[in-house]
Amino acid sequence: MKQIASMMAGVVIEILVKPGQAVSEGMDVALLESMKMQLPVQSEESGTVKEIKIAAGDFVNEGDVIITLE
């Protein structure tokens, strides 16, 4: 199973994909706010969104799995 993880700690501002949606490598899948900056989380692999493990407003740590792909 492929996974997309947070690259840094921060608050989830927006989720840009939905379950069942196809994503490609380099595509923005979520926005995080950290140190008053908004930073996109990008997929490192192509696939289809299976599960979104976060919601807007959640705090995530670096390395937390936020989306799984199939």
ChimeraX attribute file (.defattr): number of C-alpha atoms within 10 A of each C-alpha:
attribute: neighborCount
match mode: 1-to-1
recipient: residues
	/A:1	7
	/A:2	16
	/A:3	18
	/A:4	20
	/A:5	19
	/A:6	22
	/A:7	17
	/A:8	16
	/A:9	16
	/A:10	22
	/A:11	19
	/A:12	24
	/A:13	19
	/A:14	17
	/A:15	19
	/A:16	12
	/A:17	17
	/A:18	15
	/A:19	13
	/A:20	13
	/A:21	11
	/A:22	14
	/A:23	20
	/A:24	14
	/A:25	11
	/A:26	12
	/A:27	16
	/A:28	17
	/A:29	20
	/A:30	22
	/A:31	21
	/A:32	26
	/A:33	18
	/A:34	15
	/A:35	9
	/A:36	8
	/A:37	10
	/A:38	14
	/A:39	17
	/A:40	20
	/A:41	22
	/A:42	19
	/A:43	22
	/A:44	16
	/A:45	15
	/A:46	15
	/A:47	19
	/A:48	18
	/A:49	21
	/A:50	18
	/A:51	15
	/A:52	16
	/A:53	11
	/A:54	17
	/A:55	14
	/A:56	13
	/A:57	13
	/A:58	13
	/A:59	16
	/A:60	19
	/A:61	13
	/A:62	11
	/A:63	12
	/A:64	17
	/A:65	16
	/A:66	20
	/A:67	23
	/A:68	18
	/A:69	21
	/A:70	13
